[in-house]
């Protein structure tokens, strides 16, 4: 799934704040805050997690899972080739 660190990194890469992510995902701001404050893999309702992942995908973020190919291994995030130019809008 997604870790709290990936969520924070994804927001940093795209320049969106927690409130904007919450709005785009259709979840509450406290939900995003709680998710980002957790340790390791975010736990919660699968539907909520999927909404957040889809919202990040929509603003041009690609999540790199633990078992996915990356140069040095491990989890991470990266921008897609065609990342949105104005994620705030």
C-alpha positions in Angstrom: 0.0 0.0 0.0 1.3 3.4 0.9 3.5 4.7 3.8 3.1 8.0 5.7 6.6 9.0 4.3 5.4 8.3 0.8 2.3 10.5 1.4 4.4 13.4 2.7 7.0 13.0 -0.1 4.3 12.9 -2.8 2.7 16.1 -1.5 6.1 17.8 -1.4 6.9 16.8 -5.0 3.6 18.1 -6.2 3.4 21.2 -4.0 -0.1 20.3 -2.6 -1.0 20.7 1.1 -2.9 18.3 3.3 -6.2 20.2 2.8 -5.9 20.0 -1.0 -5.1 16.3 -0.9 -8.1 15.7 1.4 -10.4 17.6 -1.0 -9.1 15.8 -4.1 -9.4 12.4 -2.3 -12.9 13.2 -0.9 -11.8 12.5 2.7 -11.5 14.7 5.7 -8.4 16.8 6.6 -8.1 14.9 10.0 -8.0 11.6 8.0 -5.0 12.8 6.0 -3.3 14.2 9.1 -3.8 10.9 10.9 -2.5 8.9 7.9 0.6 11.1 7.6 1.3 10.9 11.4 1.4 7.1 11.4 4.5 5.0 11.4 5.3 2.8 8.4 2.5 1.5 6.2 -0.7 3.5 6.6 -3.6 1.5 8.0 -7.2 2.3 7.6 -10.3 1.6 5.5 -9.2 0.2 2.1 -11.7 2.5 0.3 -10.1 5.6 1.9 -6.6 4.4 1.2 -7.5 3.9 -2.5 -9.1 7.3 -2.7 -5.8 8.9 -1.5 -3.7 6.8 -3.8 -6.0 7.7 -6.8 -5.8 11.4 -5.8 -2.0 11.3 -5.8 -2.0 9.5 -9.1 -4.3 12.2 -10.6 -1.7 14.9 -9.7 1.1 13.0 -11.3 2.6 10.9 -8.6 3.8 7.3 -9.1 4.2 5.2 -5.9 7.1 2.8 -5.9 6.2 -0.2 -3.7 8.6 -2.3 -1.7 8.7 -5.1 -4.3 8.7 -2.9 -7.4 11.7 -2.2 -9.6 13.7 0.9 -8.6 17.4 1.6 -9.0 18.3 1.1 -5.3 15.3 -0.8 -4.1 12.9 0.2 -1.3 9.7 2.3 -1.3 9.5 5.8 -2.8 7.6 8.2 -5.0 8.4 9.8 -8.3 6.6 12.1 -10.7 5.1 10.7 -13.8 6.4 11.9 -17.1 3.3 13.9 -17.7 2.8 15.4 -14.2 0.2 18.1 -13.8 1.5 21.6 -14.2 -0.9 23.2 -11.7 -1.9 20.7 -9.0 -3.5 23.4 -6.8 -6.1 24.3 -9.5 
